[in-house]
Amino acid sequence: MNVRKVLLMAIVVLGLVGLTQAEENKLGVSLDVTYMSKLMDKGGEYYSENGGLLKTLDLDLWGTGFGIAVEHRESIGSGFVDKERFAYKVYYSNNLFEGEKYVTKYKAYWKLNHHPGKSRHVGNAQELNLSLSWPKIFPGGLVPSYAFYSDYPAGSGYANRDSSYYYHLFGLGYALKVDGLPNPLNLSAKTAYRDGGSGNKDHDWSHATLGMSTQFKITKDISFVPGIYHQISMDDSICDHDVTYCKLSMKFKF
């Protein structure tokens, strides 16, 4: 059976389970505005040497685990009108095996990517994702994670119909408590394997990323999240040099 069909079926089944367990909650609304000094997308520099601005409006649907989001990304520099992107996402998140050492946090989503500067038959694409993490499986607070992505065109007759690929991301995270910081310093190490794609993209380990970030609460509903990251590039067909970049995020809850 097609991998994408299996993932879609899993989202539906897990969602139905979550709905039966959901309690009555309010609609959650949040806005995330993030500046990246280099906008890295699955190992590649999306806007070349330029930074990017990402804005996400997220609706948490009454605590059911379901949500919808609208994302927008644009370059800080000029010359990238055709790479401006809107994305429309439907997601579901929940936990499995609550109360067990192997409790599993998961999130699955489907996303449609739209480029207003291109014909929809040229640039529109879809993405399926399933991400998993195990916060209690290791002693001492070390958290392993895994994410699977499937990128493919929005239609069979599209110009980008040969650009489908799979992407695997393996990670470790640790929340380090530091004197003087109100919240832990979140340390992360992730490595990625890309399987397939158009042009000269290889089937290979593409890159590894080391990062650290923390959160500062400004008010009850506003927080600032700075982070710094270093990408070690291993596949020249994705990126031919190492990249150090920062992320500065403002998060608002309504």
C-alpha positions as CSV (number, residue, x, y, z in Angstrom):
1,M,0.0,0.0,0.0
2,N,1.2,3.6,-0.7
3,V,3.0,5.2,2.2
4,R,1.0,8.4,1.9
5,K,-2.3,6.4,2.1
6,V,-1.1,4.6,5.2
7,L,-0.2,7.8,6.9
8,L,-3.5,9.5,6.0
9,M,-5.4,6.4,7.4
10,A,-3.3,6.7,10.6
11,I,-4.2,10.3,11.0
12,V,-7.9,9.6,10.7
13,V,-7.8,6.6,13.1
14,L,-5.8,8.4,15.8
15,G,-8.0,11.5,15.4
16,L,-11.2,9.5,16.0
17,V,-9.6,8.0,19.1
18,G,-8.7,11.5,20.3
19,L,-12.2,12.8,19.8
20,T,-13.7,10.2,22.0
21,Q,-11.3,11.3,24.8
22,A,-11.6,15.0,24.4
23,E,-13.0,17.3,27.1
24,E,-14.8,20.5,26.5
25,N,-12.3,23.3,26.1
26,K,-12.2,26.8,24.5
27,L,-10.9,27.5,21.0
28,G,-7.2,28.3,21.2
29,V,-5.8,31.0,19.0
30,S,-2.1,31.7,18.7
31,L,0.3,33.7,16.5
32,D,3.9,33.0,15.9
33,V,6.2,35.6,14.2
34,T,9.7,34.2,13.6
35,Y,12.8,35.9,12.1
36,M,15.5,33.5,10.7
37,S,18.9,35.0,9.7
38,K,19.0,32.1,7.2
39,L,15.8,30.4,6.3
40,M,16.7,26.7,6.3
41,D,14.3,24.3,4.8
42,K,15.1,20.6,5.1
43,G,18.8,21.4,4.8
44,G,18.6,23.9,2.0
45,E,19.0,27.7,2.1
46,Y,15.5,28.7,0.9
47,Y,16.4,32.3,0.2
48,S,20.1,31.8,-0.5
49,E,22.1,34.2,1.7
50,N,19.0,36.1,2.8
51,G,17.0,35.7,6.0
52,G,13.3,35.1,6.2
53,L,10.2,36.0,8.1
54,L,7.7,33.3,9.0
55,K,4.2,34.0,10.4
56,T,1.9,31.3,11.6
57,L,-1.7,31.7,12.8
58,D,-2.8,28.6,14.6
59,L,-6.3,27.4,15.8
60,D,-6.4,24.7,18.4
61,L,-9.9,23.2,18.0
62,W,-11.3,23.0,21.6
63,G,-8.6,20.7,23.0
64,T,-9.6,17.8,20.7
65,G,-6.0,17.5,19.4
66,F,-7.1,18.8,16.0
67,G,-6.0,22.1,14.7
68,I,-5.7,24.2,11.6
69,A,-3.0,26.7,10.7
70,V,-2.1,29.2,8.1
71,E,1.6,29.9,7.5
72,H,3.3,32.6,5.5
73,R,7.0,33.0,4.6
74,E,8.9,35.7,2.8
75,S,12.4,36.8,2.2
76,I,14.0,39.7,4.1
77,G,15.9,40.6,0.9
78,S,14.6,41.3,-2.6
79,G,14.5,39.1,-5.7
80,F,12.5,36.1,-4.2
81,V,8.9,37.0,-5.2
82,D,8.4,33.6,-6.8
83,K,9.5,31.9,-3.5
84,E,7.0,33.7,-1.2
85,R,4.9,30.9,0.2
86,F,1.5,30.4,2.0
87,A,0.8,27.0,3.6
88,Y,-2.5,25.7,4.8
89,K,-2.2,22.9,7.4
90,V,-4.6,20.5,9.2
91,Y,-3.0,18.6,12.1
92,Y,-3.8,16.2,14.9
93,S,-1.6,15.6,18.1
94,N,-2.0,13.4,21.1
95,N,-0.2,10.9,23.3
96,L,-0.1,7.1,23.3
97,F,0.6,4.8,26.3
98,E,-0.1,7.4,28.9
99,G,1.5,6.6,32.3
100,E,4.0,4.2,30.8
101,K,7.8,4.7,30.5
102,Y,7.4,4.4,26.7
103,V,4.7,7.1,26.5
104,T,4.7,8.4,22.9
105,K,3.9,12.0,21.9
106,Y,2.9,12.3,18.3
107,K,1.7,14.9,15.8
108,A,0.5,14.3,12.2
109,Y,-0.4,16.9,9.6
110,W,-1.3,17.5,6.0
111,K,-0.2,20.7,4.4
112,L,-0.8,22.5,1.0
113,N,2.0,24.8,-0.1
114,H,1.0,27.7,-2.4
115,H,3.3,30.1,-4.1
116,P,1.4,33.2,-5.2
117,G,4.2,34.3,-7.5
118,K,3.9,31.1,-9.6
119,S,1.2,29.3,-11.5
120,R,-0.4,26.7,-9.2
121,H,0.4,24.1,-11.8
122,V,4.1,24.9,-11.3
123,G,4.7,25.5,-7.6
124,N,1.9,24.1,-5.5
125,A,2.9,21.0,-3.5
126,Q,1.6,18.9,-0.6
127,E,3.3,17.6,2.5
128,L,2.5,14.8,4.9
129,N,4.3,14.5,8.2
130,L,4.3,12.3,11.3
131,S,6.5,13.2,14.2
132,L,7.1,11.1,17.3
133,S,9.0,11.7,20.6
134,W,9.5,9.6,23.8
135,P,10.0,12.0,26.8
136,K,10.3,9.3,29.5
137,I,12.1,6.4,27.8
138,F,15.6,7.5,28.8
139,P,16.6,8.5,32.4
140,G,18.0,11.9,33.0
141,G,15.7,13.8,30.6
142,L,17.2,12.9,27.3
143,V,14.4,12.8,24.7
144,P,14.7,10.9,21.4
145,S,12.5,11.9,18.4
146,Y,11.8,10.9,14.8
147,A,9.9,12.7,12.0
148,F,8.8,11.4,8.6
149,Y,8.0,13.8,5.8
150,S,6.6,13.1,2.3
151,D,6.6,16.0,-0.2
152,Y,4.8,15.7,-3.5
153,P,3.1,17.9,-6.1
154,A,-0.5,19.1,-5.6
155,G,-1.6,17.4,-8.8
156,S,-0.6,14.6,-11.2
157,G,-0.3,16.9,-14.2
158,Y,1.8,19.6,-12.5
159,A,5.2,20.8,-13.8
160,N,6.8,19.6,-10.5
161,R,5.3,16.1,-10.8
162,D,8.8,14.5,-10.6
163,S,9.9,16.2,-7.4
164,S,8.4,13.8,-4.8
165,Y,10.7,12.7,-2.0
166,Y,10.7,11.3,1.5
167,Y,12.6,12.8,4.4
168,H,13.6,11.3,7.7
169,L,14.7,13.3,10.7
170,F,16.2,11.7,13.8
171,G,16.8,13.8,16.9
172,L,17.8,14.0,20.6
173,G,16.8,16.8,22.9
174,Y,17.6,17.8,26.5
175,A,16.2,20.6,28.7
176,L,19.2,22.0,30.7
177,K,18.4,24.0,33.8
178,V,20.7,27.1,34.0
179,D,21.0,29.4,36.9
180,G,19.7,32.9,36.0
181,L,17.4,31.6,33.2
182,P,13.7,31.5,33.9
183,N,13.3,28.5,31.7
184,P,15.5,25.6,30.6
185,L,18.0,25.9,27.8
186,N,16.7,23.5,25.2
187,L,19.6,21.6,23.5
188,S,19.0,19.6,20.4
189,A,20.9,17.5,17.9
190,K,19.2,16.3,14.7
191,T,20.3,14.5,11.6
192,A,18.4,14.0,8.3
193,Y,18.2,11.5,5.5
194,R,16.6,12.5,2.2
195,D,15.3,9.7,0.0
196,G,14.6,10.8,-3.6
197,G,13.7,14.0,-5.3
198,S,14.1,15.8,-8.7
199,G,17.3,17.0,-10.4
200,N,20.6,16.1,-8.8
201,K,19.3,15.5,-5.3
202,D,20.9,12.5,-3.7
203,H,19.5,9.6,-1.7
204,D,21.8,10.3,1.3
205,W,22.3,11.7,4.8
206,S,22.0,15.4,4.0
207,H,22.8,17.3,7.1
208,A,23.0,17.5,10.9
209,T,21.9,20.4,13.1
210,L,23.0,21.4,16.6
211,G,20.8,24.0,18.4
212,M,19.9,25.7,21.6
213,S,17.0,27.9,22.6
214,T,15.1,29.1,25.6
215,Q,11.9,31.0,26.4
216,F,11.3,34.3,28.1
217,K,7.8,35.1,29.3
218,I,6.9,38.8,28.7
219,T,3.3,38.5,29.9
220,K,1.0,35.6,30.6
221,D,0.2,35.4,26.9
222,I,3.3,36.7,25.2
223,S,6.7,35.1,25.1
224,F,10.0,35.6,23.3
225,V,12.0,32.5,22.1
226,P,15.6,33.1,20.9
227,G,17.7,30.3,19.4
228,I,21.0,29.6,17.7
229,Y,21.7,26.7,15.3
230,H,24.6,25.3,13.4
231,Q,24.1,23.0,10.4
232,I,26.8,20.6,9.3
233,S,26.1,20.0,5.6
234,M,26.9,16.5,4.4
235,D,25.3,16.4,0.9
236,D,26.5,19.1,-1.6
237,S,23.3,18.6,-3.7
238,I,21.3,20.1,-0.8
239,C,23.8,22.6,0.6
240,D,27.6,22.7,0.0
241,H,28.7,24.5,3.1
242,D,28.0,24.6,6.8
243,V,25.6,27.2,8.1
244,T,25.2,29.0,11.4
245,Y,21.9,30.9,11.9
246,C,19.6,32.3,14.5
247,K,15.9,32.2,15.1
248,L,14.0,34.9,17.0
249,S,10.3,34.2,17.7
250,M,7.5,36.2,19.3
251,K,4.6,34.1,20.4
252,F,1.2,35.4,21.2
253,K,-1.9,33.6,22.7
254,F,-5.4,35.1,22.4
